[in-house]
Amino acid sequence: MTERVRAVLITPNNTTLLIKRIRAGIDPYWVIVGGGVEAIDTDREAALLREISEEIAGAAEVLCLLHQLDNPQGETEYFYLARIEKWDFNNRTGPEFARTDRGEYILEEIPLTEEAVGALNLMPQQFKDVLCEAIARGELIPAP
């Protein structure tokens, strides 16, 4: 079974970093930074840190597992809460960014509010609901 890891990245401004996807013939949507666990990864957290480095040229501190779900593609997705101080989207290195047939990737800093996250076409939809509920309960802003 394929495993995927994603990070709800909390910035110093108590916002989160999401990638807006723009693809021909599809309404724009947002995804959480992350990707597949590979054979070179020692564990899921190592895979997550590698994905953060590749996708946004950032280094994060993984705080905890927030949620796990099985997606329609038969993959298990693990969503972690992580804190990030620095990133540089211009220096991303993920292989997907070299493919011109995959559309645009735009990094956006989104306020961690129910209104801001709720207004997005965030995928997967099941996790969007989990994220909005966690925001409502005040569970995402880590203590300094």
TORBA-675491 format. One record per residue: z, x, y of N, C-alpha, C in turn; residue in three letters; residue number from 1. Coordinates in steps of 0.1 Angstrom, whole numbers, m for minus. Example, Ala and Ser with C-alpha at 12.3 -4.5 7.8 and 13.67 -1.06 7.14 Angstrom:
BEGIN
+-------+-------+-------+-------+-------+-------+-------+-------+-------+------+-----+
|    nw |    nu |    nv |   caw |   cau |   cav |    cw |    cu |    cv | type | seq |
+-------+-------+-------+-------+-------+-------+-------+-------+-------+------+-----+
|    78 |   132 |   m57 |    78 |   123 |   m45 |    78 |   132 |   m33 |  ala |   1 |
|    71 |   128 |   m22 |    71 |   137 |   m11 |    79 |   129 |     0 |  ser |   2 |
+-------+-------+-------+-------+-------+-------+-------+-------+-------+------+-----+
***
This chain:
BEGIN
+-------+-------+-------+-------+-------+-------+-------+-------+-------+------+-----+
|    nw |    nu |    nv |   caw |   cau |   cav |    cw |    cu |    cv | type | seq |
+-------+-------+-------+-------+-------+-------+-------+-------+-------+------+-----+
|     0 |     8 |   m12 |     0 |     0 |     0 |     0 |     9 |    12 |  met |   1 |
|    m8 |     5 |    22 |    m9 |    13 |    34 |     3 |     9 |    43 |  thr |   2 |
|     8 |    20 |    50 |    19 |    17 |    59 |    14 |    21 |    73 |  glu |   3 |
|    18 |    14 |    83 |    15 |    16 |    97 |    29 |    17 |   105 |  arg |   4 |
|    29 |    25 |   115 |    41 |    27 |   123 |    37 |    25 |   138 |  val |   5 |
|    46 |    18 |   145 |    43 |    15 |   160 |    56 |    17 |   167 |  arg |   6 |
|    55 |    21 |   180 |    67 |    24 |   188 |    67 |    15 |   201 |  ala |   7 |
|    77 |     8 |   203 |    80 |     1 |   216 |    86 |    12 |   224 |  val |   8 |
|    78 |    18 |   233 |    82 |    30 |   240 |    89 |    25 |   253 |  leu |   9 |
|   101 |    29 |   255 |   109 |    26 |   267 |   108 |    38 |   277 |  ile |  10 |
|   103 |    35 |   289 |   101 |    46 |   299 |   113 |    47 |   307 |  thr |  11 |
|   114 |    57 |   316 |   126 |    59 |   325 |   127 |    47 |   334 |  pro |  12 |
|   116 |    40 |   337 |   116 |    28 |   345 |   119 |    15 |   338 |  asn |  13 |
|   124 |    16 |   325 |   127 |     5 |   317 |   115 |    m5 |   316 |  asn |  14 |
|   103 |     2 |   314 |    90 |    m5 |   311 |    86 |    m1 |   297 |  thr |  15 |
|    75 |    m6 |   292 |    70 |    m1 |   280 |    55 |     2 |   281 |  thr |  16 |
|    51 |    11 |   273 |    37 |    16 |   273 |    29 |     8 |   262 |  leu |  17 |
|    18 |     2 |   267 |     9 |    m5 |   257 |    m5 |    m1 |   260 |  leu |  18 |
|   m13 |    m2 |   250 |   m27 |     2 |   251 |   m35 |   m11 |   251 |  ile |  19 |
|   m43 |   m13 |   262 |   m52 |   m24 |   264 |   m65 |   m20 |   257 |  lys |  20 |
|   m70 |   m29 |   249 |   m82 |   m27 |   242 |   m93 |   m36 |   248 |  arg |  21 |
|  m104 |   m30 |   251 |  m115 |   m38 |   256 |  m127 |   m35 |   247 |  ile |  22 |
|  m132 |   m46 |   240 |  m143 |   m44 |   230 |  m153 |   m55 |   233 |  arg |  23 |
|  m165 |   m52 |   231 |  m176 |   m62 |   234 |  m174 |   m74 |   225 |  ala |  24 |
|  m176 |   m86 |   232 |  m175 |   m98 |   225 |  m162 |  m103 |   221 |  gly |  25 |
|  m151 |   m96 |   225 |  m137 |  m100 |   222 |  m129 |  m100 |   234 |  ile |  26 |
|  m120 |  m110 |   236 |  m111 |  m110 |   247 |  m103 |   m98 |   247 |  asp |  27 |
|   m99 |   m92 |   259 |   m91 |   m80 |   259 |   m77 |   m84 |   252 |  pro |  28 |
|   m72 |   m74 |   246 |   m59 |   m75 |   239 |   m51 |   m62 |   240 |  tyr |  29 |
|   m38 |   m62 |   238 |   m29 |   m51 |   239 |   m24 |   m48 |   225 |  trp |  30 |
|   m22 |   m35 |   223 |   m15 |   m30 |   211 |    m4 |   m20 |   214 |  val |  31 |
|     5 |   m19 |   205 |    16 |   m10 |   206 |    12 |     3 |   200 |  ile |  32 |
|    16 |    14 |   207 |    12 |    27 |   203 |    16 |    30 |   189 |  val |  33 |
|     7 |    36 |   181 |    10 |    39 |   167 |    m2 |    39 |   158 |  gly |  34 |
|     0 |    40 |   145 |   m11 |    41 |   136 |    m6 |    43 |   122 |  gly |  35 |
|   m15 |    47 |   113 |   m13 |    48 |    99 |    m4 |    60 |    95 |  gly |  36 |
|     4 |    59 |    85 |    11 |    70 |    79 |     2 |    77 |    70 |  val |  37 |
|     1 |    91 |    72 |    m8 |    99 |    65 |    m1 |   108 |    55 |  glu |  38 |
|    m8 |   113 |    46 |    m2 |   122 |    35 |     5 |   134 |    41 |  ala |  39 |
|     1 |   139 |    53 |     7 |   151 |    59 |    20 |   147 |    65 |  ile |  40 |
|    24 |   135 |    67 |    36 |   131 |    73 |    48 |   131 |    63 |  asp |  41 |
|    59 |   137 |    67 |    70 |   138 |    58 |    78 |   125 |    57 |  thr |  42 |
|    77 |   116 |    67 |    83 |   103 |    66 |    76 |    94 |    77 |  asp |  43 |
|    81 |    81 |    78 |    75 |    72 |    88 |    78 |    77 |   102 |  arg |  44 |
|    90 |    82 |   104 |    93 |    86 |   118 |    84 |    98 |   122 |  glu |  45 |
|    82 |   107 |   113 |    73 |   119 |   116 |    59 |   114 |   119 |  ala |  46 |
|    54 |   104 |   111 |    41 |    98 |   114 |    41 |    91 |   128 |  ala |  47 |
|    52 |    85 |   132 |    52 |    78 |   145 |    52 |    89 |   156 |  leu |  48 |
|    59 |    99 |   155 |    59 |   110 |   165 |    45 |   116 |   166 |  leu |  49 |
|    39 |   118 |   154 |    25 |   124 |   155 |    16 |   114 |   162 |  arg |  50 |
|    17 |   101 |   159 |     8 |    91 |   165 |    10 |    91 |   180 |  glu |  51 |
|    23 |    92 |   185 |    26 |    92 |   199 |    20 |   104 |   206 |  ile |  52 |
|    21 |   115 |   199 |    15 |   127 |   204 |    m1 |   126 |   205 |  ser |  53 |
|    m7 |   121 |   195 |   m21 |   120 |   195 |   m26 |   109 |   205 |  glu |  54 |
|   m20 |    98 |   205 |   m25 |    87 |   213 |   m22 |    87 |   228 |  glu |  55 |
|   m10 |    93 |   232 |    m7 |    94 |   246 |    m2 |   107 |   251 |  ile |  56 |
|    m4 |   117 |   242 |     1 |   131 |   245 |    15 |   130 |   250 |  ala |  57 |
|    24 |   123 |   243 |    38 |   122 |   246 |    47 |   126 |   235 |  gly |  58 |
|    59 |   128 |   239 |    70 |   131 |   229 |    81 |   121 |   231 |  ala |  59 |
|    85 |   115 |   221 |    95 |   104 |   222 |   107 |   107 |   213 |  ala |  60 |
|   118 |   100 |   216 |   130 |   100 |   207 |   130 |    86 |   200 |  glu |  61 |
|   129 |    86 |   187 |   130 |    74 |   180 |   145 |    69 |   179 |  val |  62 |
|   147 |    57 |   183 |   161 |    52 |   184 |   165 |    44 |   171 |  leu |  63 |
|   156 |    34 |   167 |   159 |    26 |   156 |   147 |    18 |   152 |  cys |  64 |
|   148 |    13 |   140 |   137 |     3 |   134 |   140 |   m10 |   140 |  leu |  65 |
|   130 |   m17 |   146 |   132 |   m30 |   152 |   128 |   m41 |   143 |  leu |  66 |
|   117 |   m39 |   136 |   111 |   m50 |   128 |   101 |   m44 |   118 |  his |  67 |
|    99 |   m52 |   107 |    89 |   m48 |    97 |    82 |   m61 |    93 |  gln |  68 |
|    69 |   m60 |    91 |    61 |   m71 |    87 |    49 |   m67 |    79 |  leu |  69 |
|    44 |   m76 |    71 |    32 |   m74 |    63 |    21 |   m81 |    70 |  asp |  70 |
|    10 |   m74 |    73 |    m1 |   m80 |    81 |   m11 |   m86 |    72 |  asn |  71 |
|   m20 |   m93 |    77 |   m31 |  m100 |    69 |   m40 |   m90 |    62 |  pro |  72 |
|   m40 |   m77 |    66 |   m48 |   m67 |    59 |   m41 |   m61 |    47 |  gln |  73 |
|   m29 |   m66 |    44 |   m21 |   m61 |    33 |   m14 |   m48 |    36 |  gly |  74 |
|   m12 |   m45 |    48 |    m4 |   m33 |    52 |    10 |   m37 |    57 |  glu |  75 |
|    19 |   m28 |    55 |    33 |   m30 |    60 |    33 |   m22 |    73 |  thr |  76 |
|    38 |   m29 |    83 |    39 |   m23 |    97 |    54 |   m22 |   100 |  glu |  77 |
|    58 |   m10 |   105 |    71 |    m8 |   109 |    71 |    m6 |   124 |  tyr |  78 |
|    79 |   m13 |   131 |    80 |   m13 |   146 |    94 |    m6 |   150 |  phe |  79 |
|    93 |     5 |   157 |   105 |    12 |   161 |   107 |    11 |   176 |  tyr |  80 |
|   119 |    12 |   180 |   123 |    14 |   194 |   124 |    29 |   197 |  leu |  81 |
|   118 |    33 |   208 |   118 |    48 |   211 |   119 |    49 |   226 |  ala |  82 |
|   125 |    60 |   230 |   126 |    64 |   244 |   116 |    75 |   247 |  arg |  83 |
|   108 |    74 |   258 |    99 |    84 |   262 |   100 |    88 |   276 |  ile |  84 |
|   100 |   101 |   279 |   101 |   105 |   293 |    88 |   109 |   299 |  glu |  85 |
|    79 |   116 |   291 |    67 |   121 |   297 |    55 |   118 |   287 |  lys |  86 |
|    43 |   115 |   293 |    31 |   113 |   285 |    19 |   116 |   294 |  trp |  87 |
|     8 |   118 |   288 |    m4 |   121 |   296 |   m16 |   116 |   288 |  asp |  88 |
|   m20 |   104 |   292 |   m31 |    97 |   285 |   m44 |   104 |   286 |  phe |  89 |
|   m46 |   112 |   296 |   m58 |   120 |   297 |   m59 |   131 |   287 |  asn |  90 |
|   m48 |   135 |   281 |   m48 |   145 |   271 |   m46 |   140 |   256 |  asn |  91 |
|   m49 |   128 |   254 |   m48 |   122 |   241 |   m58 |   128 |   232 |  arg |  92 |
|   m55 |   129 |   219 |   m63 |   136 |   209 |   m67 |   127 |   197 |  thr |  93 |
|   m62 |   115 |   196 |   m65 |   107 |   184 |   m80 |   106 |   181 |  gly |  94 |
|   m84 |   106 |   168 |   m98 |   106 |   165 |  m105 |    93 |   169 |  pro |  95 |
|   m98 |    82 |   171 |  m104 |    70 |   175 |  m110 |    70 |   189 |  glu |  96 |
|  m104 |    79 |   197 |  m108 |    80 |   211 |  m122 |    87 |   213 |  phe |  97 |
|  m126 |    94 |   202 |  m139 |   101 |   203 |  m151 |    92 |   199 |  ala |  98 |
|  m147 |    80 |   194 |  m158 |    71 |   189 |  m162 |    61 |   200 |  arg |  99 |
|  m174 |    62 |   204 |  m179 |    53 |   215 |  m181 |    38 |   211 |  thr | 100 |
|  m182 |    36 |   198 |  m184 |    23 |   193 |  m171 |    14 |   192 |  asp | 101 |
|  m160 |    20 |   195 |  m147 |    13 |   194 |  m142 |     7 |   207 |  arg | 102 |
|  m150 |     7 |   218 |  m146 |     1 |   230 |  m137 |    10 |   238 |  gly | 103 |
|  m130 |     4 |   248 |  m122 |    11 |   258 |  m107 |    11 |   253 |  glu | 104 |
|  m100 |    21 |   257 |   m85 |    22 |   255 |   m80 |    25 |   269 |  tyr | 105 |
|   m71 |    16 |   274 |   m65 |    18 |   287 |   m49 |    18 |   285 |  ile | 106 |
|   m42 |    28 |   289 |   m28 |    28 |   288 |   m22 |    21 |   300 |  leu | 107 |
|   m13 |    11 |   297 |    m7 |     4 |   308 |     8 |     4 |   306 |  glu | 108 |
|    15 |     4 |   318 |    30 |     4 |   318 |    33 |   m11 |   321 |  glu | 109 |
|    40 |   m17 |   312 |    43 |   m32 |   313 |    58 |   m34 |   315 |  ile | 110 |
|    62 |   m42 |   325 |    76 |   m45 |   326 |    82 |   m52 |   313 |  pro | 111 |
|    94 |   m48 |   309 |   100 |   m54 |   297 |   107 |   m67 |   301 |  leu | 112 |
|    99 |   m77 |   304 |   104 |   m90 |   307 |    96 |  m100 |   298 |  thr | 113 |
|   103 |  m111 |   295 |    96 |  m122 |   287 |    83 |  m126 |   294 |  glu | 114 |
|    83 |  m127 |   307 |    72 |  m132 |   314 |    60 |  m122 |   313 |  glu | 115 |
|    63 |  m110 |   315 |    52 |  m100 |   314 |    46 |   m98 |   300 |  ala | 116 |
|    55 |   m97 |   290 |    50 |   m95 |   277 |    44 |  m108 |   271 |  val | 117 |
|    51 |  m119 |   275 |    46 |  m132 |   270 |    32 |  m136 |   276 |  gly | 118 |
|    28 |  m130 |   287 |    15 |  m133 |   293 |     4 |  m125 |   286 |  ala | 119 |
|     7 |  m115 |   278 |    m3 |  m106 |   272 |    m8 |  m112 |   259 |  leu | 120 |
|   m21 |  m108 |   256 |   m26 |  m111 |   243 |   m23 |   m99 |   234 |  asn | 121 |
|   m10 |   m98 |   231 |    m4 |   m87 |   223 |    m6 |   m89 |   208 |  leu | 122 |
|   m11 |   m79 |   202 |   m13 |   m79 |   187 |    m4 |   m70 |   180 |  met | 123 |
|     1 |   m73 |   169 |     0 |   m86 |   162 |     8 |   m97 |   169 |  pro | 124 |
|     3 |  m109 |   168 |    10 |  m120 |   174 |    24 |  m122 |   169 |  gln | 125 |
|    26 |  m120 |   156 |    39 |  m121 |   150 |    50 |  m112 |   157 |  gln | 126 |
|    45 |  m100 |   160 |    55 |   m91 |   166 |    57 |   m94 |   181 |  phe | 127 |
|    47 |  m100 |   187 |    49 |  m104 |   201 |    60 |  m113 |   202 |  lys | 128 |
|    61 |  m123 |   193 |    72 |  m132 |   193 |    86 |  m125 |   191 |  asp | 129 |
|    86 |  m116 |   182 |    98 |  m108 |   179 |   102 |  m100 |   191 |  val | 130 |
|    93 |   m94 |   198 |    95 |   m86 |   210 |   101 |   m94 |   221 |  leu | 131 |
|    95 |  m106 |   224 |   100 |  m115 |   234 |   114 |  m120 |   231 |  cys | 132 |
|   117 |  m122 |   219 |   131 |  m126 |   215 |   140 |  m115 |   217 |  glu | 133 |
|   137 |  m103 |   214 |   146 |   m91 |   216 |   148 |   m89 |   231 |  ala | 134 |
|   137 |   m91 |   239 |   139 |   m89 |   254 |   149 |  m100 |   259 |  ile | 135 |
|   147 |  m112 |   254 |   156 |  m123 |   259 |   171 |  m120 |   255 |  ala | 136 |
|   173 |  m114 |   244 |   187 |  m110 |   240 |   192 |   m98 |   246 |  arg | 137 |
|   183 |   m91 |   254 |   188 |   m78 |   260 |   189 |   m67 |   251 |  gly | 138 |
|   182 |   m66 |   240 |   183 |   m56 |   230 |   175 |   m44 |   232 |  glu | 139 |
|   166 |   m43 |   242 |   156 |   m32 |   242 |   159 |   m21 |   252 |  leu | 140 |
|   167 |   m24 |   261 |   170 |   m13 |   271 |   181 |    m5 |   266 |  ile | 141 |
|   178 |     8 |   261 |   188 |    16 |   255 |   198 |    22 |   265 |  pro | 142 |
|   210 |    24 |   261 |   220 |    30 |   270 |   216 |    44 |   273 |  ala | 143 |
|   218 |    49 |   285 |   214 |    63 |   288 |   222 |    73 |   281 |  pro | 144 |
+-------+-------+-------+-------+-------+-------+-------+-------+-------+------+-----+
***
